[in-house]
Amino acid sequence: MNHAILPLVRLFIAIAWIGSLLISNIAKAEKLAIPLAIKNSLERNQIPLEAVSIAVTEIASGKPEKNIAKTVLEWRSSETMNPASTMKILTTLAALDILGPQYRWRTKIFTDGVIRQGTLKGNLYLQGSGDPKLIPEELAKLMKELQALGIQKIDGNLFFDRSAYAPSVMEHNTIDGESLRAYNVPPDPLLYAFRTLSFQIGKSRTADFIDISYTPALSQLKVVNQMQLVDRSCDNWKSNIRFNLDPEIVANTNQLLTAQFSGAFPSGCKGVNYNVVALDSNTFLTQGFAAAWELSGGSWVKPPTGKDMTVPLAARLLLQFEGIPLADDVQDINKYSNNVMARQLLLTLALEKMGKPATTANGDLVIQGWLKQNGLNFPDLVIENGSGLSRNEAISAGQMNQLLLTARNLSAREIFYNSLPIAGADGTMRNRLMTQLRKFLHLKKKPEARIKTGSLADVRAISGYVLSQSGKLYAVSSFINHPNAWKGLDAHDQLLSWLLEDGPEPKQAR
């Protein structure tokens, strides 16, 4: 071969190789490209693509009974980002698999006294294990169990054993300085009613005045209503209401308290909830327990003044109260994004698998062990409290999809799947995708989106499953970390709509 021609041949070969590589990459890029509607939404809302991650995989049944995944869309899917409340997917999924859906928290009651002629002569010691949903209805059941032991009157005091948790995890550290907000309540082995007073406020049906009721019942709380009814719509009703608790600092757990409301209340409000965390844990539990005992027909020789104390060795077990099953708790955590319950759940993993006192670090170790057991390697995963109410928690969209795929291979898969909010139906997705879903009303088998949402300042996130109109099941996760993230809801809805309509392969839709 002519030496002058040889370089040209090499050049042509190189060009052909580069061309084939480019064609391959273009084809791949087209397959995994962000749909135009999503890109336009992000651009319109001034959210750069560098602030977004997306992972979409199609989940298909494999053999033997193992689900397999095919990548549909990837954009920065391996980038570790703040997932906000979608982190609850990891916590609840691990807990369902480790503890089992029927796991129940136990609250033990001990005494150092004896029961004589219907009177317990001695103290009660409550020892908690972190039941996240010890609510008034459950406490009423506990009171019935106490009475079934032959107790009508208590001649003694209340003591609270919180040794299940390390003191550090019970410190009241908030993400935003809003210490009176219910979502900032710290973990507590004896958490009662989320330590939150919930006032129901509304215009009376029979006259022009304002009705106020509250839950849970407290033995020493009085409500004073000084609000004025004004002819306004219910928009921004909270901004015109003033709440005050007197005294602000409680000296004794059985102290008389006054909750005072003032300001203007709009007549357009049919009924609203005003939630506030205004009492320390001991006062709240003491007065809540005392009120529940009295409502059940029980009485006290002297009103209790609840105090912290580890159960004495000489005390005997009166009863062990079991809370609702974990499967029901997971429903609340995921559908309504309950941060307090999720934090309690992480500590429960630590308590059950590594003993007390439970710490978040031990909860992290338990989850890391579970991930390894399931063949999942998340080296950049950061768990701070397991709820997503954190500036530090981190995971990638791709890793979140791996969790969603893993879930389909676990025995608790349907319980987990059903715990996720349904678009247009319930939970945090109740008002999402309403218009898009209407176009499928004529279909016998309707598509659906089961999506856990996440929201913080500068963060918007979605993660869950989409069952398309053709019957395909997709796992989808997407995070936006940017000051304009709050504008990203539309882009996420566009992504979910695209999947509902079989966006990747529309020709197969039927």
Rosetta blueprint (number, residue, H / E / L):
1 M L
2 N L
3 H L
4 A L
5 I L
6 L H
7 P H
8 L H
9 V H
10 R H
11 L H
12 F H
13 I H
14 A H
15 I H
16 A H
17 W H
18 I H
19 G H
20 S H
21 L H
22 L H
23 I H
24 S H
25 N H
26 I H
27 A H
28 K H
29 A H
30 E H
31 K H
32 L L
33 A L
34 I L
35 P L
36 L H
37 A H
38 I H
39 K H
40 N H
41 S H
42 L H
43 E H
44 R H
45 N L
46 Q L
47 I L
48 P L
49 L H
50 E H
51 A H
52 V E
53 S E
54 I E
55 A E
56 V E
57 T E
58 E E
59 I E
60 A E
61 S E
62 G L
63 K L
64 P L
65 E L
66 K L
67 N E
68 I E
69 A E
70 K E
71 T E
72 V E
73 L E
74 E E
75 W E
76 R L
77 S L
78 S L
79 E L
80 T E
81 M E
82 N L
83 P L
84 A H
85 S H
86 T H
87 M H
88 K H
89 I H
90 L H
91 T H
92 T H
93 L H
94 A H
95 A H
96 L H
97 D H
98 I H
99 L H
100 G L
101 P L
102 Q L
103 Y L
104 R L
105 W L
106 R E
107 T E
108 K E
109 I E
110 F E
111 T E
112 D L
113 G L
114 V E
115 I E
116 R E
117 Q L
118 G L
119 T E
120 L E
121 K E
122 G L
123 N L
124 L E
125 Y E
126 L E
127 Q E
128 G L
129 S L
130 G L
131 D L
132 P L
133 K L
134 L E
135 I L
136 P H
137 E H
138 E H
139 L H
140 A H
141 K H
142 L H
143 M H
144 K H
145 E H
146 L H
147 Q H
148 A L
149 L L
150 G L
151 I L
152 Q L
153 K E
154 I E
155 D E
156 G L
157 N L
158 L E
159 F E
160 F E
161 D E
162 R L
163 S L
164 A L
165 Y E
166 A L
167 P H
168 S H
169 V H
170 M H
171 E L
172 H L
173 N L
174 T L
175 I L
176 D L
177 G L
178 E L
179 S L
180 L L
181 R L
182 A H
183 Y H
184 N H
185 V L
186 P L
187 P L
188 D L
189 P L
190 L L
191 L L
192 Y E
193 A H
194 F H
195 R H
196 T L
197 L E
198 S E
199 F E
200 Q E
201 I E
202 G E
203 K E
204 S L
205 R L
206 T L
207 A L
208 D L
209 F L
210 I E
211 D E
212 I E
213 S E
214 Y E
215 T E
216 P L
217 A L
218 L L
219 S L
220 Q L
221 L E
222 K E
223 V E
224 V E
225 N E
226 Q E
227 M E
228 Q E
229 L E
230 V E
231 D L
232 R L
233 S L
234 C L
235 D L
236 N L
237 W H
238 K H
239 S H
240 N H
241 I E
242 R E
243 F E
244 N E
245 L E
246 D E
247 P L
248 E L
249 I L
250 V L
251 A L
252 N L
253 T L
254 N L
255 Q L
256 L L
257 L E
258 T E
259 A E
260 Q E
261 F E
262 S E
263 G E
264 A E
265 F E
266 P E
267 S L
268 G L
269 C L
270 K L
271 G L
272 V E
273 N E
274 Y E
275 N E
276 V E
277 V L
278 A L
279 L L
280 D L
281 S H
282 N H
283 T H
284 F H
285 L H
286 T H
287 Q H
288 G H
289 F H
290 A H
291 A H
292 A H
293 W H
294 E H
295 L H
296 S L
297 G L
298 G L
299 S E
300 W E
301 V L
302 K L
303 P L
304 P L
305 T L
306 G L
307 K E
308 D E
309 M L
310 T L
311 V L
312 P L
313 L L
314 A L
315 A L
316 R E
317 L E
318 L E
319 L E
320 Q E
321 F E
322 E E
323 G L
324 I L
325 P L
326 L H
327 A H
328 D H
329 D H
330 V H
331 Q H
332 D H
333 I H
334 N H
335 K H
336 Y L
337 S L
338 N L
339 N H
340 V H
341 M H
342 A H
343 R H
344 Q H
345 L H
346 L H
347 L H
348 T H
349 L H
350 A H
351 L H
352 E H
353 K H
354 M H
355 G L
356 K L
357 P L
358 A E
359 T L
360 T H
361 A H
362 N H
363 G H
364 D H
365 L H
366 V H
367 I H
368 Q H
369 G H
370 W H
371 L H
372 K H
373 Q H
374 N L
375 G L
376 L L
377 N L
378 F L
379 P L
380 D L
381 L L
382 V E
383 I L
384 E L
385 N L
386 G L
387 S L
388 G L
389 L L
390 S L
391 R L
392 N L
393 E L
394 A E
395 I E
396 S E
397 A H
398 G H
399 Q H
400 M H
401 N H
402 Q H
403 L H
404 L H
405 L H
406 T H
407 A H
408 R L
409 N L
410 L L
411 S L
412 A L
413 R H
414 E H
415 I H
416 F H
417 Y H
418 N H
419 S H
420 L L
421 P L
422 I E
423 A L
424 G L
425 A L
426 D L
427 G H
428 T H
429 M H
430 R L
431 N L
432 R L
433 L L
434 M H
435 T H
436 Q H
437 L H
438 R H
439 K L
440 F L
441 L L
442 H L
443 L L
444 K L
445 K L
446 K L
447 P L
448 E E
449 A E
450 R E
451 I E
452 K E
453 T E
454 G E
455 S E
456 L E
457 A L
458 D L
459 V E
460 R E
461 A E
462 I E
463 S E
464 G E
465 Y E
466 V E
467 L E
468 S L
469 Q L
470 S L
471 G L
472 K L
473 L E
474 Y E
475 A E
476 V E
477 S E
478 S E
479 F E
480 I E
481 N E
482 H L
483 P L
484 N L
485 A H
486 W H
487 K H
488 G L
489 L H
490 D H
491 A H
492 H H
493 D H
494 Q H
495 L H
496 L H
497 S H
498 W H
499 L H
500 L H
501 E L
502 D L
503 G L
504 P L
505 E L
506 P H
507 K H
508 Q H
509 A L
510 R L
